Amino acid sequence: MSLSIQFDQVTKDFGAVRVLHGVSFELAPGRVYGLLGENGAGKSTLMKILAGYERASGGEVRIDGTARRFDDSRQAEAAGVVLIHQEFNLAEHLTIAQNIFLGHECRKGWLLDDAAMRAEAARVLQLVGLAADPDTPVRRLIVAEKQLVEIAKALSRRARLLIMDEPTATLTPGETQRLFALIARLKEEGATIVYISHKLDEVERVTDEVVVMRDGRFVARAATAEVDRRRMANLMVGRELSDMFPDKEPPPADAPCALKVSGLSVPGWAEQLDFEVREGEILGFAGLVGAGRTEAFEALIGLRPRSAGQVELGGRPVALRNPRQAMKHGITYLSEDRKGKGLHVDLSLRDNLTLMVLRPWLRLDQERDALVHAVREFGIRTGDLAARARMLSGGNQQKLALAKFLHPDPRVVVLDEPTRGVDVGAKRDIYFLIRRLAAEGRAVIVISSELIELIGLCHRVAVMRAGRLQATLGLDHLTEEELIAHATGTR
């Protein structure tokens, strides 16, 4: 069932820029490989070449000893090579079943066999643990459910080599465990799996070998059992990584309250939330997927309706009916959906940066100066200031999104999953940026599904469960056990 893969001096050029430099390594059949590297290392580009989404500029890809070059992803899938994208590739207006079989529809004569497609969709949805009707439109699903649909879609293709690009970025711990069990089962059946992830604990747990890329080049491979997470991280960045998190300096005891929320209720998502955050404080929000964290803050700034709630900024009551009004009052929210709600990836870096503060008199030279400043201040790596946002790596897109939402100079910053899909080096950069924002006197709220992130970064963490605030934990109680206990309702 499985396939052996050999990359032989593979290169890839985008115009004058070379992003892959003679990459060579092999993947043996029936094993799980962790493919590691910072954003921009070339991992996804190499896998897109293998899966038919890109064409190599030079070199060869050999499958079972035969050189292959796929014209598109359908050819690759016919050969048993399937890629699960990091960013969703779903048609929002179609049903789950229609998405799973899009381009691969089952037919009965000249007609579509809807019954067969629904039955197969139900089977693969059960495999990934998604209890949803195959006729549900994808637009009604939350982010984690869309990720499970992407995985189910790949399983329906009967892959012999399955490439998973950040598959657990939006999944709960329980969903992640089911995915790991599925990977073990596919391996037993002989499939080869390439697992791309910046969560090194997952790589350590689920893979047999790790392959490391850096700056478009192959740099190392090793049995997973022979390298620890620190060694993996150092290989990825090419240097010894110092502590991931900055020192926690608590806000002054007399720091004024920046944001106070009382009785916030969001129909179907949150009930009677009360919390406050002081200037210079980093407040975390933990909870399982579906706990209502994102929906509560979307309602807070006017992205969705709320049925009750009072908001005070700097001690004064305010009415926030839409995000622009919230921005004028000094509060901004960076969505977990970087490409859907954070950036316009087909616009330039400059246009993205200044979009929130567009004024008729804003001059091009002012915009360019602002971009040059943002690239320097936020460490955005780009070879071309005139490039479109989609040309940046995931980590650099996230830095651009942060720069965009901080450009209006807010006093309260809400960051929803700020390091989702971001490599270990960029994560550290973002953590130190968040600490800098707090040191400047801003109040920062971080919504995250990564408990270690919340523990390492925040002064306090509020835990939500089923739309209600369960507890707010101070530094003395910030442990994984405490957070999980409150999030699952066992405390």
C-alpha positions, 0 to 999 in steps of 0.5 A, spaced: 500 500 500 505 504 501 510 509 497 517 510 497 519 517 496 526 520 493 527 527 492 533 528 488 536 535 488 529 539 487 529 546 486 524 551 486 524 558 483 518 564 484 521 569 479 528 571 481 527 568 488 530 561 489 526 558 495 528 550 494 536 549 493 537 542 491 533 538 496 535 531 497 532 526 502 528 519 502 522 517 505 521 509 506 514 506 506 510 505 512 513 510 517 511 517 520 516 522 518 516 529 522 518 535 517 520 540 521 523 547 519 521 555 521 516 558 516 519 559 510 524 553 510 521 550 504 517 545 507 510 546 504 513 548 498 516 541 497 510 538 499 506 541 494 511 539 489 510 532 491 502 533 491 502 536 484 500 543 487 507 546 484 512 544 479 519 543 481 524 548 477 529 542 477 531 536 480 527 529 480 521 526 485 521 519 484 516 515 487 517 507 488 523 508 484 520 512 478 521 519 476 514 523 477 512 530 475 504 531 476 500 536 472 495 537 478 493 535 485 488 530 481 494 526 478 497 526 485 491 523 488 490 518 483 497 516 485 496 515 492 499 522 494 494 526 498 496 533 502 491 536 507 493 543 507 494 548 513 489 553 510 482 550 509 481 549 502 473 548 503 467 551 499 463 554 504 456 554 501 457 547 499 455 541 504 460 537 508 459 531 503 459 535 497 466 538 499 469 531 501 467 529 494 468 535 490 472 534 483 471 526 485 463 525 485 460 518 485 456 517 479 450 512 477 450 513 470 449 520 468 447 522 475 450 524 481 450 518 486 448 522 492 446 517 497 453 513 496 457 520 497 453 521 503 454 514 506 462 514 505 462 521 508 459 519 514 464 513 514 470 518 514 467 523 519 466 517 524 473 516 523 475 523 525 470 523 530 466 529 527 459 528 529 455 532 524 450 530 518 454 530 511 448 535 509 451 540 513 453 546 510 460 548 511 459 555 513 455 553 519 462 549 522 466 552 527 474 552 525 476 546 529 470 542 525 472 545 518 479 542 520 476 535 521 472 535 514 479 537 511 482 530 514 476 526 512 476 529 505 483 526 505 481 519 508 476 519 502 482 519 497 485 512 499 491 515 500 498 511 500 502 517 502 498 522 506 501 529 508 498 533 514 500 540 514 499 543 521 493 538 522 492 539 530 492 547 530 485 548 531 483 541 534 481 540 542 486 535 546 480 529 545 480 530 537 488 530 537 488 524 541 483 521 536 487 523 530 493 520 533 490 514 533 488 514 526 495 515 524 497 509 528 492 505 524 494 508 517 501 506 519 499 499 521 495 499 514 502 501 510 501 508 509 507 513 509 505 519 513 509 526 513 507 530 519 508 537 519 507 541 525 511 546 530 508 543 536 514 539 537 511 535 543 506 532 538 512 530 533 516 527 539 510 523 540 507 521 533 513 520 529 518 515 527 523 520 524 524 527 523 527 531 517 529 538 518 529 543 513 532 550 513 532 556 508 530 551 503 535 546 504 535 539 507 539 540 514 538 533 518 534 527 519 534 523 525 530 517 529 525 521 533 527 517 539 534 520 538 533 527 539 529 531 544 525 538 543 530 542 544 535 539 539 529 539 534 528 547 535 535 548 535 536 544 528 530 548 525 533 555 527 540 554 526 542 556 533 541 555 540 534 558 542 534 561 549 528 561 553 522 561 549 518 566 554 520 573 556 521 574 564 514 576 567 514 583 570 507 584 573 504 590 572 504 596 578 500 594 584 496 601 582 495 600 575 489 602 573 483 598 570 484 598 562 478 594 560 472 592 565 466 587 562 460 586 566 454 581 564 457 579 557 452 574 554 452 572 547 446 568 544 448 560 544 455 562 546 456 565 552 452 567 559 454 573 564 461 574 563 465 578 568 472 580 567 477 586 567 484 587 565 489 592 568 494 596 564 500 593 563 497 586 564 497 580 560 490 576 561 489 569 558 483 566 556 483 558 556 478 553 554 476 547 550 474 549 542 467 551 543 467 554 550 465 561 547 472 565 548 472 567 540 465 568 540 465 572 546 470 577 544 467 578 537 461 580 540 465 585 545 467 589 539 461 588 535 462 582 530 456 579 532 450 580 536 450 580 544 444 580 548 447 583 554 453 586 557 456 593 559 463 595 557 468 600 561 474 602 557 479 607 562 473 607 567 468 610 562 462 606 559 462 605 552 458 602 547 461 598 541 457 597 536 462 595 530 470 594 530 471 601 527 468 604 533 471 599 538 478 601 534 476 609 535 475 607 543 482 604 543 481 596 543 482 592 537 481 584 536 486 580 532 482 574 529 484 567 529 482 566 522 488 570 519 487 569 512 479 570 513 479 576 517 486 578 519 489 579 512 487 581 505 492 576 502 491 578 495 493 586 497 500 588 498 504 589 505 503 596 505 495 596 503 494 591 509 498 595 514 494 601 513 487 599 511 484 600 518 486 607 518 485 609 511 484 617 510 483 621 504 489 625 505 494 619 507 500 619 502 504 614 499 510 616 502 507 616 509 504 609 507 511 606 505 514 609 511 509 606 516 511 599 512 518 600 513 518 601 520 513 595 521 518 591 517 523 593 522 519 593 529 516 586 528 521 583 524 517 581 518 522 577 513 520 579 506 525 580 500 520 585 496 516 591 500 511 591 494 510 583 495 503 581 496 501 578 503 500 571 500 507 571 498 509 571 506 510 565 510 505 563 515 509 566 521 511 573 517 503 573 515 502 573 522 507 578 524 504 583 518 497 582 521 499 584 528 503 590 525 496 592 522 492 591 528 497 595 532 498 600 527 492 604 530 495 604 537 490 601 541 490 601 549 487 594 549 489 588 544 485 582 544 489 576 540 486 570 538 490 564 537 496 569 536 501 563 534 497 558 530 501 555 525 507 559 527 514 556 527 518 556 534 522 562 532 517 566 530 513 564 536 518 566 540 518 573 537 511 574 538 511 572 545 517 578 546 512 582 542 506 581 547 511 582 553 513 589 550 506 591 548 504 590 556 511 593 558 508 599 554 502 600 558 497 596 554 492 591 556 493 585 552 488 579 552 491 572 549 486 567 547 490 560 546 488 553 546 496 552 548 496 551 555 504 552 555 503 558 552 498 561 557 502 559 563 509 562 560 506 568 558 500 570 562 499 574 569 492 571 570 488 566 566 481 566 565 478 559 564 471 558 560 467 552 559 460 551 555 460 559 555 461 560 562 467 563 566 469 557 571 475 560 574 480 566 574 487 563 576 493 567 578 500 566 577 501 561 583 495 556 580 498 556 573 499 549 571 496 545 566 493 540 571 489 546 574 487 549 567 485 542 564 481 541 570 477 547 570 476 547 562 473 540 563 469 541 569 472 536 573 474 541 578 
